[in-house]
Amino acid sequence: MKPIALLFLALFALGLTGCNTVEGAGKDVKASGAAIERAADKAKPN
């Protein structure tokens, strides 16, 4: 019974870590997109 409980605990912890990683990656992609948008706006002829 104890090994099964440890396995579920480990999977739960791994799941939480994965969510934080995906969230952080999403924020990075969003920031990159904003930077590209600003650069494109600056490059537009007036």
SULDAQUI-V653500 format. One record per helix or strand of 2 or more residues. SS is the DSSP state (h for helix, s for strand). FROM is the first residue (numbers start at 1). LEN is the number of residues. Records with the same first field share a line. If there is no record, write none. Layout:
# SULDAQUI-V653500
SS=FROM-LEN / FROM-LEN
This chain:
# SULDAQUI-V653500
h=2-42
